[in-house]
C-alpha cells in the first residue's frame, strides 16, 4: 500500500462530503477524520474520493488536481524511549564524579610539562661535545656546493647538446628524404638519430678517457724543490753567506731563496 500526503485540494474535497471520511475508511487505511495538509492518505482512498467527486458532479476536482503537490508520505521517527531509572542514576553519578575531578584539577593544578632541556640539563653540553668530536677534519669532508653545482650544470648542458644534435640530424634527414615514402622517411630518420646518438656517446667517452690518461701522466711527474743558496742579511753593511762566502747583494734586509 502506497501512502501519499494530503494536499489542499484533497482536503477541500473531503470537506465537501460530510460523510466522505467514513465512506473512504477501509481496514488498514489511515484515518481521515482529522485529516490535514501533510497527513497520510492511501492511493486507493484518493481513487475512491475521485470517484465520489465524479458522481457528485464535482468535475473541477480531477485526479491530476487532487495529486498535484502530493508526495510519498514518510512517517516521523518514533519518539525516543524514556530512559530507565538505572540510566538516570548512572548519568547523575558520572556527572558528580566529573565535577569532583574538575574541582580537584582546579585546586591542585598539574605541574607544567618539562621540556627536554629541563628534563636533561646536561644534554646541550653533550650535544655540543658530540658535534665537536664528529666535526670534519678534512676539507674534502665538508663538501663543496660550487663544485656540485658546476658538475650538475655540466651534465645538463651535455644532455642538452646531445638532444640538439640528435634532433638536428633527424630533422635534416626528414627534410632531405621528402620525396621518399613515409615509412622509409621514418626508418631513415630513426636510424640516423640512433647513429648520431651513438657517435656522440663514443666521442664523449673518448674525450673522458683521454682526460683520465692525461691526469694519470701528470701524477707520475713529481715536482722536486731544492734550495740552491741562502743568504742571511744582518744589520751590517756587508751581508755574510751561510756557506762562508760573501754575497753579492748589498744594503738589503730581505732573505732570498733561489730555487
Secondary structure by P-SEA (a helix, b strand, c coil): cbbbbbcaaaaaaaaaccccccccccccccccccccccccccaaaaaaaaaaaaaaccccccccccccccccccccccccccccaaaaaaaaaaaaaaaaaaaaaaaccccccccccccccaaaaaaaaaaaaaccccccccccaaaaaaaaaaaaaaaaaaaaaaaaaaaaaaaaaccccaaaaaaaaaaaaaaaaaaaaaaaaaaaaaaaaaaaaaaabbbbbbbcbbbbbccccbbbbccccccccccccbbbbcc
